[in-house]
Amino acid sequence: MRYLNVPCAYCGELFAEGDDIVTCPVCGTPQHRTCWQEHGSCANAHLHDSGGAWTAPKTEEQNTNPVLKTENKDEITQCPFCGAQNYANELYCSACHEPIHPNASARAGSPLEDEEQRELMYQDFRTYGGFNPQEKVDDISVQEYASYVGGKSGGYVRRFIMMSRNRIAWNWAAFWAAGVAMISSISLGPVWFFYRKLNKIGGLFLCLLLVLGLAGVVICINDPAYWEYMEKTKTLYFDSLALAQQAGADVAQIMDDMTANMTLAVQTYAENCTKLTQMWSYISTGIYSYVLPILSGFFATGFYFKKAKTDILSVREQHGKSPDYMQKLNQKGGVSVPAAVVSAVACLAVYFLMQYLPLILRAIGIV
């Protein structure tokens, strides 16, 4: 056994023959599968950001005699798997029992550097999150969840198990989709939901963006300062364009002047707009840039977990005994790239509509 008598990184109990062990694909840390499942992450997660790797603890003999009973360093070899020191003529590492000699039954090499070994290490984590495929979560096996999610399902499998244990499962993908609004006025929050086929939630999200945008339009068109600002920016744009078209014009200087004047126009608008407009500006910015991204990060996985359970049970009822049951699960779940693209276009359309709707309404004489 590779990790015989090596302590589990979580509970400290020495591994014995027959123990169910998982190895972190990032740093190589071995731990009991039950310990991994209980904590939901690697015991040495602090090593991941720095690129560090697990090393087996030295034996008592190694601690008391680092040179292993010899002063000739040429007779000492370092295990490429765990870093422990061994006699040069030993076939297997005394700490982790990996082959370290060319005459050993298997070729020595670091599992984090050898492509084939690394692929085998990652495969289980990418698919099942390091859990037993037959383990049940709310009467649904990990394998069924993995088939439903599709692709690199391990991350969502781990989140589902965390949620089944009443723990928060933060969703970075959903958070950043909505978090685009932190650096721009555009929110792509619905995109993740449509991508994962949560069409109802995505539709509600999109409607919320539309309602917020329309509310902002109504407030702006009833504020005289807004129209003064629009007229000012229009004048600045056309005046700068006319100057740039003149012979010998210094375009760079014209652009700098235009930027400075636009900044001044924005400041003037902020000073002269109504209190309602100011208040709505703060509220809408907070909702777009903070509230919606944070809510998405906290609750997206919960919505996805609930939908996954409902869909899996539905497919199981119809196709549970068919040989292509797992394929049916993937067809029901998986992802929808077309829906994600369409929702992204819809989000952009809502953004540009809200920007130019007041001008359109004035052009046709409604306001």
N, C-alpha and C positions, 0 to 999 in steps of 0.2 A: 504494500500500500504506500502511495507516494508520501502521505503526510502522517504516517504512523508515529504516534507519541509526540506529535507537534500540537501545541495548545491552540484551541479555537480562539480567534481574535476577540470574540465577544464574551463567552462564558469562561474561558480559560481551561476548560476540560480537555485532556489529552485525547486526540483522535485515536480510535481503535479500529480494528478490522471490521468492516461492515457498516461503518458510519456513513451517513448520507451527507456528503460534503459538497459545497459550491465554492468556486474560486472566482473572486472579483476579476472581471476581464480588463479592468483598468490598471490595478496595482498588483494583482496576483494574490491577494490575501485570502487564505482558506478559512472557512467558517462553516459551522453546522447549517444545513439548510433551514432547520427550524429557527435558529438564531437569526439568520438572514430574513426569514419571513416575519419574525416578531418585530424586528427593528425597521425593515423595509429599505435598508441601505447597507453599504459596506461599512465595516467597523473602522476602516482606515480611510474614510472619505476625505480626511484632511490631506491625504497624500495626492489626491487626484489633480488638484489645480497646479501643484508644483511638479507633476510628472514623476513623483517618487514611486518606488516599488517596494513591496513587502519583502522582508528578509526573515528567514527562520531564526528563532532565538537560539543562541549558542547552547550547547550541552554544558553540563557542569565541568566536564573535562576540558572543553574549549575555553571556558571562563577562567579556570585555574592555570591553564597552560596554553596560551594563545598560539605558540609555535608547534603544538602537537608533538611534544617529546623530541624535537629535533631542532638544532640550531641552523641547519642547512635549508634555506628558503626554497632551493630548487626542488626539494622533496615535498613541498606543500603545493596543493592546488586549490583554487577557489571554485566552489560550486557555481555554475552559471545560472542556476535557478534561484537559489536562496542566499548566496553569498557566503555560506559557511566554509571554513577551512577544513581540508581533508588531506590524508596521505596521498601522495601522487600515484601510488599503485592501487588505490582503492577503486573498485568498479562503480560503487554507488555512494551518494552523499550520505554521511552518517546522520544528518539532520532531517533532510526532506526525502531521502531515498530515491532521488532521481539519478539516472545514469550519467556518470561524469568521466568515464574512461572509454576510449575507442573500442575496447574489447567487451564492453557491456552489451546487453541484448538490444538496446535501443540507442540511437544517436543522441548525444548530448547537445543541448542548445537552449537558449533562453526562451521560455514560452511567450514572452512579450516581444520577441524579435523574430521568432520562427513563424513564417506566414501560415503554415498549415496548422500549427498548434494554436496560434492566436485565433484563427478562424473557428476552430472547434470550441475554444473558450467562449468566444462571443456569441456563437450560434444559439446556445441555450438562453442567454440573457436577452438577446434581441427578440426571441420568439416568446419565451415564457417568463421573462423577468427573473430567472433563477429559481422558479417554483416548480414543484412537481406538476406535470401536465394534467394529471388525474385528480389533483386536489380540487375540492368543491368550494365554491364561493357563492353562497345563496343558492345552493342546489344546482349550480352551473359549474362545469369543470374549467380549469385554467385553459385547457386546450380549446374549448368552445369559445371562450373570450378571445383567445389569440386568433382563431380563425375568423371571428367576426370583425375584429379590428383590422387584421391584415397587415402586410408590410412588417415594419419593425414594431411589433406589438408589445414587446416586453415592458416598455415604459408605461403604457396604459394598463397592462395587467397589474403591475406593481401599484399603480394609483387606485385601481379598483379594489385591490385587497386592502389597501390603507383605508379606503372609504368604508369597506365592510366592517372595519374595526373602529369606526367612528373617529377617524383621523382626517385632518385636512389634506387634500391632494391638490396642491397648487398647479395650475396649468399655464406654463410660460407661453405656449403657442397662442392660446386664446388671449392672453394678456397683451402680448406684443401686437397682435392683429388690431386690437382696439387701441393699443398704446401708440400707434402711429400719430394719433391726434396730439400727443405730448409735444411733438416737434413740428406739427403742421395743424391746419384747421380741418384736415380730412380724417375721418374715422372709418377704418376698414373692419370694425368689430364683427359685423355679420359674416365675414368671409370664412372664418374658422368653422362656424356653426354649419354653414352650407357645405363646406368641404367635408365635414364629418356626417353629413346627411341629417343634421338636426334642423330641418327646414322650418319647422314651426317657430323655434326659438330664433333662428336667423331672420325669419320674416318679421317677428315682433321687434327685433333689434333694429331692422331697417325702417320699420314704421316709426319707431321712437326717434330715430335720427331725422326722419321727415317731419314729424310733429315739432321737434325742437327747432328745426330750421325754419319752418313756417311761422312759429311763434316769434323768432328773431326778425323775420321779414316784416311782420305786422308791427312790431315795436319800432323798427327802423323807419319805415315809411311814414310814421306819424311823428317823427322827430325832425324839426326844421334843420337842425345842425347836420343831420345825415345828408340832406339834399345839398346843403352848402358844401359839404365835404366832397360829394360826388361831382358837383360842378367845378370845384377847385381842381380835383384830380384830372378831370376831363380837359380843362384849360391847360394845365401843366403838360399833359401828354401831347396835345396837338401843337402847343407852342414849342416844345422841345423837338418834336418831329420836324416842324418847319425850319427851325434853326439848323438842324442836322443836315437838311437838304441843301443849304446854301453852300456856295463854292468856298472852299478853304475853311469850312467849319471844323472846330476842334470838338470832335464827337465825344472824346473821353471827358472833356470838361463839361460839355452839355449834360452828359449822363450823371456826372457828379453833382451838378447843380440841381438836376431833376430829383435825384435821390434826397438831397438835403431839403428841397422844397416839399417833397412828399412826406418826409418825416415831420416837418413843421405843420403840414396840413393835418396829419394824424393827431399830433399833440393839440392842435386847436380844436379839432373835433372832440377829443376826449375831455377838454375843458368846458366846451359849450353844450354837449349833449345833455339830455334830460337825466334825472336821477334814475328813472325807470330803465333807460338804455344802459346806464352804467351798471345798475344792479343786474340786469339780464346778461350783460357781458361777463361779469364775474361768475354768475351762476352757470351759464352755458359752457364757459371755459372749464369750470370745475367738473361739470358733468362729462364733457367730452374727454378731457385730459386726465382725469383721475378716477371719478366714480365708475364710469363704464369699464375702463381697463381693469380696475381692481375687482369689480364684481365679476367680470369675465374670468379673471384668474382664479378666483375663489370657487365659483359655481359651475364653470363649464364642464369640468370632469364629472361633477355630480349629475348634471343633465345627461351627459354621455353614458355614464354608468347605468342610469335608470333606463334609458332607451335601449342600451345593449341587452339588459336583462329581459325587457319586454319583447324585443325582436327575436332573441335567441329562443325564448320559450315558445313564441309563435311558430318559428321555423321548425323547432323540435317537434311540435305537435303535428305539423304537416309532413315533415320529411325526416323525422328522427331515426327511422329504420332504413332509410335509403342509403346506398353506398356513397352517394355524392352529398351526404348531409353537410360535411364541413365546407364543401364548395358552395352550397346553398347559403350557409351562414356568411361566407365572405361576400357573396353577391348582395345579400341583404344589408350587410355592414360595409366595410371597406371605406373608400373615399370617393368623392365626386369632384373631379377637376373642373368639368364644365360648369357645375353649379357654383364653384368658388370663383371662376372667372366672371360669370354673369353677375354674381353678387358684388364683386369688386367694381365692375362697370357701373352697377346701380348705385353704389356708394359714391363714386366719382360724379355720376349724373346728379345725385341729390346735392352734392357740394356745389357744383357749378350752377345748378338751378337756384339754390338759395343765394348765391352771390349776385346773380344777374336778374332774378325775378323782379325786384323793385324797378329796375330800369325797363324791363319788358312791360310791366304794368303801366308805367308812366308813358311809354311810347305808344301804347294802344289807348291811352286816355282813361284808364280806370282809376289811377291815383294822380 
